[in-house]
Amino acid sequence: MPQTRSVLLDLDGTLVDSLPGIVASCSAALRVLGHDPAKAPDITIGPPLEDILQVLLAAYGDDRVNEAVVAYREHYGTTGLLGSELYPGISDALDEMRRAGLRIYLATSKREVFARRILENLNLAQHFDGIYGSVPGGKLDHKPELLAHILSEENVFASYGLMAGDRRHDIAGAHAVEMRGLGVLWGYGSREELESSGADQLVERPSDLSRVVLSMLSG
């Protein structure tokens, strides 16, 4: 019996533009810790939350990352996650991949409970065979561990799957588990970042996503 082909998809910068909600929740966390968010450096989307907040706090000489994470998640869970907007063409791409018989999994460093709520809010959850993200305790915060967990849980063979995302973390995570990495160019990472991280292929527009994924998985 032939192995089922699978695609693992990042969330932020790949399926949704989540920057407005993330910025709002980071600002809320900084205010809780007594800082003026207007003085914060630019936020980089893609790394685990703890890494993002560590960089922001360093600008204030503050190392209270754990407190900032708690404050961030309190705001994000009630307000911030609702700011995520679906990239045009993504819903159709998911439909096309589903009709082609692919198994589709979400693989995000965002907390799984938040990711699920975002997909449900945007009426996307039904497209996915599994929704995976970070969990309390930090065990799955980084892409290599997360992807290895998905492959094991879902019995996915790396050679019959690929990871699609907008940042180097997605590509590096895919290669760490011997899976191909597809870089998407409409998110938060640059072409240079994705190329230098060794992306196996790049896709320019969400409307081309399913075609490129299916082409890579048929090869």
Sequence and secondary structure as in RCSB ss.txt:
>XXXX:A:sequence
MPQTRSVLLDLDGTLVDSLPGIVASCSAALRVLGHDPAKAPDITIGPPLEDILQVLLAAYGDDRVNEAVVAYREH
YGTTGLLGSELYPGISDALDEMRRAGLRIYLATSKREVFARRILENLNLAQHFDGIYGSVPGGKLDHKPELLAHI
LSEENVFASYGLMAGDRRHDIAGAHAVEMRGLGVLWGYGSREELESSGADQLVERPSDLSRVVLSMLSG
>XXXX:A:secstr
     EEEE SBTTTEE HHHHHHHHHHHHHHTT  GGG     SSS HHHHHHHHHHTTT   HHHHHHHHHHH
HHHTGGGG EE TTHHHHHHHHHHTT EEEEEEEEEHHHHHHHHHHTT GGG SEEEEE TTSTT SHHHHHHHH
HHHHT  GGGEEEEESSHHHHHHHHHTT EEEEESSSSS HHHHHHTT SEEE  GGGHHHHHHHHHH 
